[in-house]
Amino acid sequence: MKSSENDNKLGRRQFYKLTMGSLLTHPLLKLMSPALLTSMASSAPLYRAPVPQDPITKLTGIASTSEFTGDEPDPNHERFWNVDGYIQKCGGIPAATESQNVVIVGGGLSGLIAGYHLKKLKPLILEQASQFGGNSKGEVINSSYYSLGPAYISIPEQNSASHRMLNDIGVLKYARMESAADKKVFLNGKVLSNFWTGQHEDPKVFAQMKQLLKIFESNASNFNQMTVNQWIQRNFPQITTTLYEYFQYYAWSSFGATLDEVAAGEFFSWQASEQHGVMVFPGGNSLITQFLYQNLVAALGGTQMRTKSAVLKVIPGNGYADVVVEEQLNKLKTIRTKYVVMAAPKFVAKKIIHGIPASQMQAMNTIEYRSFMVANVSLRRNIPSKGFDLYCLKKELPKVPSSAAPFSKGFTDVIFSNWAQGDKGSPCTLTFYKAFPYQGARQFLLNPFAHNKHRDFLLAELQNYYPELGITASDIAAVRMTLWGHSVPVCRAQFASSPQLAVASQPIGTVVFANQDNFISPSYESSEQSALIAATQILKSLK
Ligand SMILES: Cc1cc2nc3c(=O)[nH]c(=O)nc-3n(C[C@H](O)[C@H](O)[C@H](O)COP(=O)(O)OP(=O)(O)OC[C@H]3O[C@@H](n4cnc5c(N)ncnc54)[C@H](O)[C@@H]3O)c2cc1C
């Protein structure tokens, strides 16, 4: 990534020049009438996940969790707290006994996409967890798919690299599009339709969004130097309570950060993109990682796809690198490789790459990560989806949480997982999102009581929605809670627009970087673009 690319046009969600009048005329949507979109999703064949290291886990029945799923923190705390000490404990770095063309460190979305683009070099993908997918994982109970994290992507442009890849791996045909006109929210427990089309009780929200995006689009430069709040104060102080409340929840839920932190350019480019609608898969983005995983197993063979393989050291050499991996507990192996794609986040990369230049280390140290909690509530009976992703608004400004005054609210938004399957999946699962938009939340989430405490917050708040959902407490069959400890990089203004961001991801010898944190933007799009850039860097250097 060149530093000149690192400016405010970089919204990772595609930024289309358009006005609200043309919101419903995205080229893809033009091709498909709303009825066709619905029937496409309803008739989409249900996908079945076969083997255990898959990103999507097939559950045999409905049961609640008593502890968080998601991160597998236990072995990693010891490993990465003091990597060199841990290596010594395992007997030191052994001599290289395996050679590879490319080793990809991390089998999350970025690592899998890099693997897809580098298939012809037969890369080896090493993932420390017991499954591929990173935080883009999902589960399926009977025929109901739901996500443990990421839920949707922006609609990729026809024939873009992303569109071609999604089509090639066979996942595109399962997509359902939610247009801006379909967007609903909960307002004081009741579903409010047409949130973005000006037909709801407060047409000002629509008018303001239109006006605001117009101002943004007319001068989309330098916006990443400002936070969203600074931008609003300067350009749009007349914002309504409902729109501002929505923005706050959106920032917490999508960026894991507050409006006083998030870069305005990135934030509004996401808003502008979502006015075209979003693309949703059964199981959210885990269906993408699932299809990528299967595509790679077919192309590379199972032995090039290794889970439970934590990389402890990457030592760049002259035209090669040595990768030290713990292939069984306390048993190390060294692999000599021509190239490394570092698809693990920078907070791991900085601990395991040997000889990082001081300026790059400083840039890596600047990136902060936030925690996220996701709760999947499975019902005993099916209820029709009220929409896809509904933010839960009250027409009042929520208290911005901080480490001193932690987040006690149950959730910011809820996804009807079955919406993507045209309500055909069973049982019906509701996915609730709760981000922790402040530093230091994670240590409290590791407390043994945190699981039940947050589940109880959720269930208490959910009662306010029973009448509208047409359910009672006895309809709840299971609550499954997932915790992602350092899952999203904070898209801080200033850093997002500074050349430092590119410094954090510059190649070191034959080690290149591919992760959402290359752009500090927590999205499919940043993973996809970082992986494409990393793969291109390698393929170009071969010529
Ligand atoms: C709750 C939640 C909701 C989200 N919602 C959305 C959404 O709706 N849409 C969207 O586009 N994005 C969403 N995101 C952002 C999401 O993080 C990205 O879309 C994407 O999944 C990031 O993928 P990644 O591969 O860059 O990082 P990760 O998923 O973090 O993958 C990194 C991988 O590296 C592995 N690893 C780390 N260290 C090592 C090591 N030493 N050795 C081997 N392997 C290692 C990890 O185990 C992991 O599998 C959401 C994120 C969260 C947490």
The ligand as a Tripos MOL2 file, in Angstrom:
@<TRIPOS>MOLECULE
LIG
   53    58     1     0     0
SMALL
NO_CHARGES

@<TRIPOS>ATOM
      1 C1        -18.6020   -9.2710   16.3190 C.3       1 LIG1
      2 C2        -18.0440   -8.7890   15.0040 C.ar      1 LIG1
      3 C3        -18.8990   -8.3850   13.9960 C.ar      1 LIG1
      4 C4        -18.3930   -7.9820   12.7630 C.ar      1 LIG1
      5 N1        -19.2820   -7.6590   11.7750 N.ar      1 LIG1
      6 C5        -18.8100   -7.4350   10.5350 C.ar      1 LIG1
      7 C6        -19.7210   -7.3120    9.4390 C.ar      1 LIG1
      8 O1        -20.9390   -7.4070    9.5900 O.2       1 LIG1
      9 N2        -19.2060   -7.0860    8.2050 N.ar      1 LIG1
     10 C7        -17.8620   -7.0110    8.0000 C.ar      1 LIG1
     11 O2        -17.4540   -6.8080    6.8480 O.2       1 LIG1
     12 N3        -16.9780   -7.1440    9.0130 N.ar      1 LIG1
     13 C8        -17.4150   -7.3610   10.2680 C.ar      1 LIG1
     14 N4        -16.5290   -7.5380   11.2930 N.ar      1 LIG1
     15 C9        -15.0810   -7.3530   11.0340 C.3       1 LIG1
     16 C10       -14.3270   -8.6780   10.8360 C.3       1 LIG1
     17 O3        -13.3730   -8.6750   11.8500 O.3       1 LIG1
     18 C11       -13.6670   -8.7880    9.4690 C.3       1 LIG1
     19 O4        -14.6920   -8.7600    8.5040 O.3       1 LIG1
     20 C12       -12.8280  -10.0520    9.2210 C.3       1 LIG1
     21 O5        -13.4230  -11.2070    9.7090 O.3       1 LIG1
     22 C13       -11.3920   -9.9190    9.7410 C.3       1 LIG1
     23 O6        -10.6180  -10.9950    9.2410 O.3       1 LIG1
     24 P1         -9.0390  -11.0540    9.3770 P.3       1 LIG1
     25 O7         -8.5940  -12.3110    8.7350 O.co2     1 LIG1
     26 O8         -8.4270   -9.7930    8.8920 O.co2     1 LIG1
     27 O9         -8.7550  -11.1270   10.9510 O.3       1 LIG1
     28 P2         -9.0980  -12.3020   11.9730 P.3       1 LIG1
     29 O10       -10.4810  -12.7780   11.7920 O.co2     1 LIG1
     30 O11        -8.7150  -11.7640   13.3130 O.co2     1 LIG1
     31 O12        -8.1190  -13.4890   11.5690 O.3       1 LIG1
     32 C14        -6.7880  -13.5950   12.0010 C.3       1 LIG1
     33 C15        -6.4620  -15.0690   12.1600 C.3       1 LIG1
     34 O13        -5.0900  -15.2190   12.5180 O.3       1 LIG1
     35 C16        -5.0000  -16.2800   13.4620 C.3       1 LIG1
     36 N5         -3.7360  -16.1330   14.1910 N.ar      1 LIG1
     37 C17        -3.3950  -15.1600   15.0600 C.ar      1 LIG1
     38 N6         -2.1470  -15.3640   15.5270 N.ar      1 LIG1
     39 C18        -1.6830  -16.4830   14.9220 C.ar      1 LIG1
     40 C19        -0.4540  -17.1900   14.9890 C.ar      1 LIG1
     41 N7          0.5650  -16.7540   15.7620 N.pl3     1 LIG1
     42 N8         -0.3210  -18.3250   14.2650 N.ar      1 LIG1
     43 C20        -1.3260  -18.7650   13.4580 C.ar      1 LIG1
     44 N9         -2.5200  -18.1240   13.3690 N.ar      1 LIG1
     45 C21        -2.6810  -16.9800   14.0780 C.ar      1 LIG1
     46 C22        -6.2410  -16.0740   14.3270 C.3       1 LIG1
     47 O14        -6.5460  -17.2200   15.0840 O.3       1 LIG1
     48 C23        -7.2720  -15.7470   13.2630 C.3       1 LIG1
     49 O15        -7.8820  -16.9020   12.7570 O.3       1 LIG1
     50 C24       -16.9910   -7.9220   12.5520 C.ar      1 LIG1
     51 C25       -16.1260   -8.3060   13.5850 C.ar      1 LIG1
     52 C26       -16.6410   -8.7450   14.7930 C.ar      1 LIG1
     53 C27       -15.6920   -9.1900   15.8650 C.3       1 LIG1
@<TRIPOS>BOND
     1     1     2 1
     2     2     3 ar
     3     2    52 ar
     4     3     4 ar
     5     4     5 ar
     6     4    50 ar
     7     5     6 ar
     8     6     7 ar
     9     6    13 1
    10     7     8 2
    11     7     9 ar
    12     9    10 ar
    13    10    11 2
    14    10    12 ar
    15    12    13 ar
    16    13    14 ar
    17    14    15 1
    18    14    50 ar
    19    15    16 1
    20    16    17 1
    21    16    18 1
    22    18    19 1
    23    18    20 1
    24    20    21 1
    25    20    22 1
    26    22    23 1
    27    23    24 1
    28    24    25 2
    29    24    26 1
    30    24    27 1
    31    27    28 1
    32    28    29 2
    33    28    30 1
    34    28    31 1
    35    31    32 1
    36    32    33 1
    37    33    34 1
    38    33    48 1
    39    34    35 1
    40    35    36 1
    41    35    46 1
    42    36    37 ar
    43    36    45 ar
    44    37    38 ar
    45    38    39 ar
    46    39    40 ar
    47    39    45 ar
    48    40    41 1
    49    40    42 ar
    50    42    43 ar
    51    43    44 ar
    52    44    45 ar
    53    46    47 1
    54    46    48 1
    55    48    49 1
    56    50    51 ar
    57    51    52 ar
    58    52    53 1
@<TRIPOS>SUBSTRUCTURE
     1 LIG1         1 GROUP 0 **** ****
